[in-house]
Amino acid sequence: MNNYKKLTPLAVSIVLYALAMLSVALIIKQDFANGQVLEEEMIEIFQEVFLILAVIFSLIATRFQKFKTFNYAMAGMLMVHFIREFDFWLNYNLFDYAWQILALVVFIPTVYLIISKRKAFIKDVFSLSKSYGFGIFIIGFLTLHVFSRLFGSKKIWNWLMEPIYVKSVAEAKGEKIISLEDFVYPLKTGAQEGIELFAYLLILIGVIEMFISKNNAHKKLK
């Protein structure tokens, strides 16, 4: 019975994360039904929600002295991503390159912190690398910056959709009424943004799991 009780938190986490993934799938389905992914659509909104939640958890975790450097660095890097998600809004409503400037305001101090506290940062990373939360975080980060970029490549989607384009798109005066690029763009963008949303969820899950492991380690020290 004691072993079952020990597994209860894990079982609850699995159920909650499965529901979160189901929610992501439903959000993607909803936006795909609209035909295109815009800045104000649900995918974009929840990308920002997941990011700001990850930032908040990272900042709360700075109360753990053992991992303070890593938590501040992680919060800074995630905040840069959060600002990046508002690139269009910031550049349109403030001025050109507004998001780049605001991102640098956060990025430069974060990099300075990592360099100046590099011994503490490396120690924190080494300790946290043993937790599966850190592994989930890294997978989410790589999904965001590697897989989504490769999967969202214009060449891949042009190659994939060109046979359908040739067969199904009507012509007028011997020319297709819509270009291949315009035909492919909504699907390519939607797929890439959907994967980015899933990646942000993985990052959030990783941050939460690291927070839980840090909290448990903090309690043991008391």
C-alpha positions in Angstrom: 0.0 0.0 0.0 2.8 2.4 0.8 4.3 1.9 -2.7 0.9 2.8 -4.2 0.8 6.0 -2.2 4.3 6.9 -3.3 3.2 6.6 -6.9 0.1 8.8 -6.4 1.8 12.1 -7.2 3.3 10.6 -10.4 -0.1 9.3 -11.5 -1.7 12.7 -10.8 1.0 14.4 -12.8 0.6 12.1 -15.7 -3.2 12.7 -15.8 -2.8 16.4 -15.6 -0.1 16.6 -18.3 -2.2 14.3 -20.5 -5.1 16.7 -20.1 -2.9 19.6 -20.9 -1.7 17.9 -24.1 -5.3 17.2 -25.0 -6.1 20.8 -24.5 -3.2 21.8 -26.8 -4.6 19.4 -29.5 -8.0 21.0 -29.2 -6.6 24.5 -29.4 -4.7 23.6 -32.6 -7.8 21.9 -34.0 -9.8 25.1 -33.3 -7.4 27.4 -35.0 -6.9 25.0 -38.0 -10.7 25.1 -38.5 -10.4 28.9 -39.0 -8.0 28.3 -41.9 -5.1 30.3 -40.6 -3.1 31.1 -37.5 -3.2 34.8 -36.6 -1.5 36.8 -33.8 -4.8 37.0 -31.9 -5.7 33.3 -32.3 -5.7 30.7 -29.5 -2.4 29.1 -30.4 -0.5 32.4 -30.1 -2.4 33.4 -26.9 -1.6 30.1 -25.2 2.0 30.2 -26.3 2.3 33.4 -24.3 0.3 32.0 -21.4 2.6 28.9 -21.1 5.6 31.2 -21.3 4.6 33.6 -18.7 3.6 30.8 -16.3 7.1 29.3 -16.8 8.6 32.7 -16.0 6.5 33.0 -12.9 7.5 29.5 -11.6 11.1 30.2 -12.4 11.0 33.5 -10.4 9.2 31.8 -7.5 11.9 29.2 -7.4 14.6 31.8 -6.8 13.6 31.5 -3.1 15.6 28.3 -3.2 19.2 29.5 -2.4 20.7 26.3 -3.9 19.5 27.0 -7.4 19.1 30.8 -7.4 21.5 31.5 -10.2 20.0 28.9 -12.5 16.4 30.1 -11.7 17.2 33.7 -12.5 19.0 32.7 -15.7 16.1 30.5 -16.8 13.5 33.2 -16.0 15.6 35.7 -18.0 15.8 33.5 -21.1 12.2 32.6 -21.0 11.3 36.3 -20.7 13.2 36.9 -23.9 11.1 34.3 -25.6 8.0 35.9 -24.1 9.0 39.3 -25.5 9.7 37.7 -28.9 6.1 36.4 -29.1 4.9 40.0 -29.0 7.3 41.1 -31.8 4.5 42.2 -34.2 2.5 44.0 -31.5 5.5 45.8 -30.1 6.9 46.9 -33.4 3.5 48.0 -34.6 2.3 49.8 -31.5 5.7 51.2 -30.3 8.4 51.5 -32.9 10.5 49.4 -35.3 12.8 47.0 -33.5 11.0 47.6 -30.2 10.9 43.9 -29.4 14.6 43.5 -30.2 15.6 46.3 -27.9 13.3 45.1 -25.0 14.7 41.6 -25.5 18.2 42.8 -25.3 17.4 44.7 -22.0 16.6 41.3 -20.5 19.1 39.2 -22.5 22.3 41.1 -21.7 21.9 41.1 -17.9 20.9 37.4 -18.1 24.1 36.5 -20.0 26.1 38.7 -17.6 24.6 36.8 -14.7 25.5 33.4 -16.2 29.1 34.5 -17.0 29.7 36.3 -13.7 28.2 33.4 -11.7 29.3 30.7 -14.0 30.6 28.4 -11.3 27.3 28.5 -9.4 25.4 28.2 -12.7 27.3 25.1 -13.8 26.9 23.5 -10.4 23.1 24.2 -10.5 22.9 22.7 -14.1 24.8 19.6 -13.0 22.6 19.0 -10.0 19.3 19.6 -12.0 20.5 17.5 -14.9 19.8 14.5 -12.8 16.1 15.3 -12.6 13.7 14.3 -15.3 12.1 17.8 -15.2 15.3 19.2 -16.6 15.2 16.5 -19.4 11.7 17.5 -20.3 12.7 21.2 -20.3 15.6 20.5 -22.7 13.4 18.4 -25.0 10.9 21.2 -25.1 13.7 23.8 -25.8 15.1 21.6 -28.6 11.6 21.0 -30.1 11.1 24.8 -30.1 14.4 25.8 -31.6 15.4 22.8 -33.8 12.5 20.5 -34.7 9.8 23.2 -35.2 12.2 25.2 -37.5 13.1 22.1 -39.6 9.5 20.9 -39.7 8.3 24.4 -40.7 10.7 24.6 -43.6 9.2 26.1 -46.7 11.0 23.5 -48.9 9.5 20.6 -47.0 5.9 21.9 -47.2 6.3 22.9 -50.9 7.5 19.4 -51.7 4.7 17.8 -49.6 1.9 19.9 -50.9 2.9 20.5 -54.6 1.2 17.3 -55.9 -2.1 18.4 -54.3 -1.6 21.9 -55.5 -1.1 20.8 -59.1 -4.2 18.5 -59.0 -6.7 20.6 -57.0 -6.0 24.3 -57.5 -8.1 25.8 -60.4 -6.5 27.7 -63.2 -7.6 30.8 -65.0 -6.1 31.6 -68.5 -3.6 28.8 -68.0 -2.3 30.1 -64.7 -3.1 28.9 -61.2 -5.4 31.2 -59.4 -3.2 31.0 -56.3 0.5 30.6 -56.1 2.1 27.5 -54.5 3.6 29.7 -51.7 0.2 31.2 -50.8 -1.4 27.8 -51.0 1.1 26.2 -48.6 1.7 29.1 -46.2 -1.4 28.8 -43.9 -0.8 25.0 -43.4 3.0 25.4 -43.0 2.6 28.2 -40.5 -0.2 26.5 -38.6 1.8 23.3 -38.3 4.9 25.1 -37.1 3.0 27.3 -34.6 1.2 24.2 -33.3 4.5 22.4 -32.7 5.8 25.6 -31.0 2.7 25.6 -28.7 3.5 21.9 -27.8 7.1 22.8 -27.2 6.1 25.6 -24.8 3.9 23.2 -22.9 6.9 20.8 -22.6 9.0 23.7 -21.3 6.3 24.6 -18.8 6.1 21.0 -17.6 9.8 20.8 -17.3 9.9 24.1 -15.2 7.1 22.8 -13.0 8.8 19.4 -12.4 12.1 21.2 -11.6 10.3 23.4 -9.2 8.8 20.4 -7.5 12.2 18.7 -7.2 13.8 21.9 -5.9 11.0 22.3 -3.3 11.4 18.7 -2.2 15.2 19.1 -1.9 14.6 22.4 0.1 12.3 20.6 2.5 14.9 17.9 3.1 17.4 20.5 4.1 15.2 21.9 6.8 
